[in-house]
Amino acid sequence: MTSATVIPEIGTSQRVPLASFIVDTNIRKDNTLAKEFVASVKQHGVIVPVDAYFNAEDSTWHLQDGQLRFLASMDAGHTDIPVLVSDPEMADTVRIQRQLILNERRNELTEADRVGAYQTLFDMGVSADQIARKTNTPAKRVQTALTVSASPVALKALTAAPITLDQAAAIAEFGDTPEQAETLTTLAIERPGNFVHRLEQLRVERDYLATSEALAAELIAAGYTQIPRVDTTYQGPALAIDYLYTDEKLTVPLAAERTDRLPADTTGLAFFLQNYGGEARPTFVIQDWDANGYYTEAYRNTGRKSADAGGGLTDEEKAARKVVRENNKLWAPASTVRRAWVTEFLQRKELPADALIYAAHYFGPLPTSMPGQSTILTSWLSIESRNAGIPAYLKSNPKQALNVLLAGALAAAEGEYDFAKDGWRRAVAKPYLAQLQSWGYTLSDIELAVVAGTADKGV
């Protein structure tokens, strides 16, 4: 130590060059730096000083607490860092005990804390874009936080339970329907893997209600009668217009083409609405069709003839049809969630070890394409066409060859005719879903029933 050496006073703060530090043993073994953390340090510097003591013998500084802040400062290109001067006489045992206490007690901010802070800044006149820039947070995330903050139901859920910001934002969508919001909150806590499935179901139901009310009002205003849903295939007295004829010999269909939804003569015409993936569509029927001069095949005329001549549906058959309707209702939103998951899954740099085996099982014994395979495949890979798009994709992404091969195999299942509507009834569904589950996909209730082989009994 020279006479010119100035000993810093313990407890004071000062800026110290990074090159002057020696990093002593630290209890933290994982020094991986989050890119967001480094970006924040680069933008704002180190706000909370690190703890270090000065060694007067060689004029070096020894870091005692703040290793990640120190490393982030180096990565960010800073030349110095703020330091709170510690006692150089502190024993190593005491220093390590102190590190343990500090890190154990240093709780991260909760999502609710962040939401509250963003809202406070926003209330003080700082725009969402400014908040994003000043806090080095993605703008979309800041906007999501402000959306949650504006919803009492979502904010309460975020504050009371360990849920994610995105889950809270989804709950905010249903802030006007407490029962649905409560359902989502419970799922986020107890069955987080099924949260997104129920969310999609609720969105489909919500969209259906919105479109069905408007469509029903339009049709009623046009003079049509709305009736509850009925079985229009076999049971009278109401039959779908597709199954009716204007002559007794059944040569002149009432609706000549399936696109010709409304006959010119609307005597007895009524409608009911059905849910097709969130879209309300009308089914037109004729009430008391025989009294109004229409005809149908004898086997459909169950409401007008005895059971031994063709008979009506049994209770078991009615129950089976109800299961089909309910399963189809659940399967459509599950397909939306499942396909979104597969899209992300196929972008992984490393696929599961058995991915190639799965692809080989398909392309070996089953080389044929399913009707919708190309459409699904191009959607998953974000390419315009299969024939021209795949070579170009592989040229730009040569390491993604297995991903493309696997995408084709998975798309073969999803590409079966109407698989997104009623794929739960297809033979390929069970092994396909079981494979996705083994790769980390969380099955919805209807998908669990398919894998268990009980879907035909209902969910």
PyMOL commands that set and color helices and strands:
alter all, ss='L'
color gray80, all
select helices_A, chain A and resi 18-20+35-44+67-76+92-105+111-123+128-135+139-149+152-160+165-173+178-190+192-221+241-243+298-300+307-309+315-345+355-363+373-381+386-396+398-414+419-425+429-438+445-452+455-457
alter helices_A, ss='H'
color red, helices_A
select strands_A, chain A and resi 13-17+21-23+50-55+60-65+80-85+225-226+238-240+269-276+279-287
alter strands_A, ss='S'
color yellow, strands_A
deselect
rebuild
show_as cartoon
